[in-house]
């Protein structure tokens, strides 16, 4: 054994594992009987892997390697996600650099170009996953655009339609003007912004009076169909049932009462604009007495249009139209100065909804038919809605969250869930099977079926053997995007939970606890770090100190520290191997002989007992998903107990003349080394396998299928 050089040896070790076939559970030895399954959250095939990917690779690989060594038929099924909107955004940036725009490219050509781009990235991504030590079964790898996966997605769509849980219609959607597509509620981010609040007067001729409405969006006044007040608001008792005059187009609009109106906000009177506000849309749907057709005044390009708007607003962008509408209202004395100077509260703060990719303000629009999934209605002949299926599964304990605190977030979202818009107006994705649209599915609709779709489309009988899966390990940031949808769709399509445990990790942060981003210049590439310090060092830096659900802190110094630990392991192993009997060919026979000689000292027995106790405690931590604790114990034990104390105290005995005592010392060192290598293997697979292959062993088994120390 010479100096440890991970850059040279890690690729060789991975090839050794692949050649063995043991990533495939069907090829494991006979003792591996009970299945343990993890479906890899398919990384987006649109760029290189980052530290967020490295965390899931590390944590899931730890689970799989641990269960494999414990004798489970461990399947880690890899995949790649076409990632619809996300990938198209990345590709659009590429087009911009080339001086092209997606709007200039025919749809089919654009799809083909993105496919080529994605497949090239997918190939690179696979090699990067291998570089990080992912022991997944590549013979079962799936892609979300595989034909047999798409077939299953279509079957679910058809089932939803037949069960009355799908409808196509016009409803308010979250529209990104820049990317020209709708987004779901969880794809929005919110930012507090100053947004002037305008106090607008609407004449009420029957009462020879007026009613004042507070709004941040005067440009949408031409689309108003009513004004709503709270029935318990005494100020407006005489106004209910009367007609007000729209100050921007002179149309009559009914004043109605609705208990959802907040009488303490603004003036307590709310303008109802159902084509440009979700809450207004709901109120409009409850009041047939309004008896007025709603018409939008903003188009898909974020510009004003329609017969109801003043000529001065036509063709203006939303923010320009807002200023112009304010001028018209001001010139016509329609701003109420009793509520604010000049009738405008310039300091009002509201939560602006933004596109999570480009940050542009979302436009709530009701312009085109979209496909929606009913989340709270029961299917035909069924007992439970999609929401109820998921909530019951978590409340009953059939699915448990680690950490448990995320259940509260899950239940809160489910309690307020709205119907899910699954239409996307982009080229890249699975086309919705509807002749009336060129739209594709929201990528979360197809990936929400991933656990059962991946197994049903992999190998014959895989679904029967490996479903439900055991663990879904993923980032806490996509709990609502993805995990919640997998639970709903999995239960609906198969009648079984898609997984029994949800393990959530946090967002990687730098040494100053800042989010890593290219703009900040604090991004650490896991692949560059692997080349520099070895993959095992990167993996350990992502586990130690990383409690479930928390945001782990990673720095190059931390990675370098675990490179030093790898060197410590290497040097300790080298010392043990150099001090074994000459020409030793079978460690098992040597161990048997040493035990028979019964020359172990009290200190030897104490050391072996301490190892057994540590292994027992560590096993308990592993079974309870406390990987951070198990890794810390191992680190402390190997460095400070085994290397610093046991090895050091053995040196006089190894150099002494008492052959039985020397043999006992050799036996204890070898026994501890063997067992700690097995215990370390899930965390640091490359160096442990490398050392294992140098140990004299008749069987010449791979460490990855050795037995766990009980």
C-alpha positions, 0 to 999 in steps of 0.5 A, spaced: 500 500 500 502 506 497 500 513 498 492 514 497 490 517 491 483 518 490 483 521 483 486 515 480 483 509 484 476 511 485 474 510 477 477 503 478 473 502 484 467 504 481 468 499 475 469 494 479 463 495 482 459 495 476 463 489 473 460 485 479 453 486 477 451 487 485 448 494 483 442 490 480 438 486 486 437 480 482 444 479 482 445 479 489 447 473 493 442 468 496 442 471 503 439 478 500 431 476 500 427 482 503 427 488 498 429 495 500 427 500 494 429 507 493 427 511 487 432 516 485 429 523 484 430 524 477 435 530 476 433 535 471 437 533 465 439 540 463 446 542 466 451 539 471 450 536 478 451 541 484 451 540 491 444 539 492 444 533 487 451 531 491 447 531 498 441 526 495 446 522 492 450 521 498 444 520 503 441 515 498 447 511 497 448 511 504 441 508 505 442 503 499 449 501 501 447 500 508 441 496 507 445 492 501 450 490 507 445 488 512 442 483 507 436 486 503 435 486 496 436 493 495 434 497 489 436 504 487 433 506 481 436 511 477 432 516 472 433 523 469 427 528 468 426 532 462 424 538 467 419 541 462 419 548 464 425 548 467 429 545 461 426 550 456 428 556 460 435 553 460 435 552 453 432 559 452 438 562 455 442 558 450 438 560 444 439 568 447 447 567 447 446 564 440 442 570 438 435 566 437 429 566 440 424 560 441 418 564 438 422 564 431 423 556 431 417 552 429 414 548 435 417 541 432 424 543 431 424 547 438 422 540 441 427 536 437 433 541 439 431 541 446 431 533 446 438 533 443 440 538 448 437 534 454 440 527 452 447 530 451 446 533 458 443 526 461 449 522 459 454 527 462 449 527 468 450 519 469 457 520 469 457 525 474 453 521 478 458 515 478 463 520 480 459 521 486 459 513 488 452 512 486 451 505 487 444 505 483 442 499 478 443 502 471 440 497 468 433 499 470 435 507 469 428 511 466 427 517 463 421 521 464 420 521 456 421 514 455 415 511 451 413 506 456 413 512 462 409 516 457 404 511 456 403 510 464 402 518 464 396 518 459 393 512 463 393 516 469 390 522 465 384 518 462 383 515 469 382 522 472 378 524 466 373 517 467 372 518 474 370 526 473 376 529 476 379 532 470 375 538 467 377 543 461 375 550 462 377 558 463 379 559 470 384 564 473 391 562 471 398 564 474 401 567 467 408 569 466 408 574 460 416 573 459 416 565 458 409 565 455 406 559 460 402 558 466 405 556 472 402 552 478 401 556 485 407 552 488 411 555 482 410 562 485 415 566 489 413 572 493 416 579 495 414 584 499 413 591 494 411 598 495 405 598 491 400 604 491 393 603 494 388 608 490 382 610 493 377 610 487 370 613 487 364 610 483 358 614 483 351 611 485 346 615 482 340 612 486 343 614 492 346 621 489 352 618 493 358 614 491 362 608 494 370 608 494 374 602 493 381 601 495 385 598 489 392 597 487 390 595 480 386 601 477 388 599 470 383 593 471 377 597 473 374 597 466 374 589 467 370 590 474 363 586 474 361 588 481 362 591 487 362 587 494 361 589 501 360 585 507 353 584 509 355 586 517 358 592 515 353 598 517 356 603 512 354 600 506 347 597 508 343 602 503 348 600 498 347 593 497 342 591 491 344 598 488 348 600 481 355 603 481 358 607 475 364 604 473 369 610 473 373 608 466 367 606 462 361 608 465 358 601 465 353 599 471 355 594 476 351 591 481 353 592 489 353 585 492 354 583 499 359 577 501 361 575 507 368 574 505 370 581 504 374 584 509 371 590 512 377 592 515 381 593 509 381 599 505 374 602 505 371 595 506 368 595 499 372 591 494 371 591 486 370 584 483 374 583 477 373 575 476 378 575 469 384 578 473 383 576 480 382 569 483 379 571 490 374 575 485 373 569 481 370 565 486 366 571 489 363 572 482 362 564 481 357 565 487 353 570 485 348 569 479 345 576 481 351 579 478 348 577 471 354 580 467 359 577 462 366 578 465 371 580 459 379 580 460 382 587 459 390 584 459 392 579 454 398 574 454 403 579 452 401 583 458 398 589 454 391 592 455 386 590 450 378 590 449 372 594 447 371 596 455 377 600 456 379 607 454 382 608 448 388 611 452 390 605 455 389 600 449 396 597 447 400 599 453 403 595 458 400 593 465 405 598 469 404 604 463 396 603 463 396 603 471 399 610 471 395 612 465 389 610 469 391 614 475 391 620 471 384 619 468 381 618 474 385 624 477 383 628 472 376 626 473 376 627 480 375 620 481 380 619 487 378 620 494 382 625 498 379 623 504 382 617 505 389 619 503 393 625 500 391 626 493 387 619 494 393 615 493 397 611 499 404 611 496 407 607 502 402 601 501 406 594 501 403 588 498 406 581 497 407 581 489 407 574 486 413 573 481 415 567 476 420 563 480 425 562 474 425 569 472 422 574 477 417 577 473 411 579 476 405 574 475 399 576 471 393 573 473 389 571 467 383 568 464 384 567 457 384 560 455 382 553 456 386 549 461 386 542 464 385 542 471 385 536 476 380 537 482 383 536 488 377 536 493 372 532 490 371 525 490 371 521 484 365 517 481 364 511 485 370 513 490 370 515 497 376 520 498 378 526 494 386 526 492 387 531 498 383 526 503 387 520 500 394 524 502 392 527 508 389 520 511 395 516 509 400 521 513 395 522 519 394 514 519 402 513 519 402 509 513 407 515 511 412 518 516 416 525 515 423 526 517 423 531 520 416 530 523 415 538 523 414 538 515 407 534 516 404 541 519 407 544 512 404 539 508 397 539 512 396 546 512 397 546 504 393 541 503 387 544 507 388 550 502 389 546 496 386 549 489 384 545 483 391 544 479 392 547 473 396 541 469 397 545 462 403 548 460 404 553 454 411 550 452 414 546 447 418 541 451 414 536 455 409 530 454 403 533 450 396 533 453 392 528 449 387 533 447 386 535 439 384 542 441 391 544 444 398 544 443 399 544 451 404 539 454 403 537 462 406 540 467 412 537 469 410 535 476 404 531 473 408 526 470 414 526 475 408 526 480 407 519 478 414 517 478 415 511 483 410 507 480 411 509 473 418 508 473 417 501 476 411 499 472 416 501 466 422 498 468 423 490 468 417 485 468 414 484 475 418 490 478 412 493 481 410 487 484 417 486 487 419 493 489 412 497 490 411 501 495 418 503 495 421 504 502 424 511 502 423 518 498 429 522 500 429 529 497 429 536 498 424 540 503 424 545 498 420 541 493 415 538 499 409 541 496 411 541 488 413 534 488 412 530 494 405 531 496 403 530 488 406 523 488 402 521 495 396 523 491 397 520 485 400 514 487 395 512 492 389 514 486 393 510 481 395 504 485 391 504 491 398 504 495 402 509 498 408 510 493 413 510 499 413 509 507 418 514 509 419 521 506 426 524 508 427 531 507 434 535 507 435 542 507 438 547 502 446 547 502 449 554 505 456 557 505 460 558 511 456 564 512 450 561 512 448 564 505 445 561 499 450 558 494 449 562 487 453 564 481 452 571 482 455 571 489 461 567 487 460 562 493 458 556 489 462 549 490 462 544 485 462 537 488 465 534 482 471 539 482 472 538 490 472 530 488 477 531 483 481 535 488 480 531 495 476 525 493 469 523 493 469 520 500 471 527 503 465 530 499 460 525 502 463 526 509 462 533 509 455 533 506 453 528 512 456 530 518 452 536 521 447 535 517 441 533 521 434 532 517 431 538 514 436 543 516 440 547 511 447 544 511 453 548 511 459 546 506 466 549 505 472 547 502 476 547 509 470 542 511 472 538 505 479 538 506 478 536 513 475 529 511 480 528 506 485 528 512 480 523 515 481 519 509 488 519 509 488 517 517 484 511 515 489 509 509 495 510 514 492 506 519 490 501 515 497 501 512 500 500 519 495 494 520 497 491 514 504 492 514 504 488 521 500 482 519 504 475 519 508 474 513 505 471 507 498 471 510 493 468 505 487 467 509 485 472 514 479 468 517 483 462 518 488 467 522 482 470 526 480 463 528 487 460 530 488 467 534 481 466 538 483 458 539 490 461 542 486 465 547 491 470 548 487 476 548 489 481 554 483 484 558 485 490 554 484 487 548 477 484 550 475 491 552 477 494 545 473 489 542 467 490 546 467 498 545 467 497 538 461 492 539 458 497 543 459 503 538 457 498 532 450 497 536 449 504 537 451 506 530 446 501 527 441 504 531 442 511 528 442 508 521 435 505 522 433 511 525 435 515 519 440 519 524 446 518 519 449 525 521 450 521 528 453 515 525 458 518 521 460 523 527 461 516 532 465 513 526 469 519 525 471 520 533 472 512 534 476 511 528 481 517 529 481 518 536 480 511 539 483 506 534 488 510 530 490 514 536 490 509 542 489 502 540 494 502 534 499 506 538 498 502 544 499 495 540 506 498 537 510 495 543 507 488 543 508 488 535 515 489 536 516 484 542 518 477 542 512 474 545 509 471 539 502 469 542 501 476 545 504 479 538 498 474 534 493 477 539 495 484 538 495 483 530 488 479 531 485 485 534 488 490 530 485 486 524 478 485 527 477 492 528 480 495 521 475 490 518 469 492 522 470 499 521 471 499 514 464 495 513 461 501 518 465 506 514 463 503 507 456 507 506 459 513 508 466 513 504 465 507 499 471 508 495 477 508 500 474 502 504 473 498 498 480 500 496 483 497 502 478 491 503 481 489 496 488 489 499 486 484 505 488 477 504 482 473 503 480 467 500 473 469 498 475 475 495 468 478 496 467 485 495 466 490 501 459 492 498 456 485 500 460 483 506 455 482 512 454 488 517 457 487 524 451 486 529 
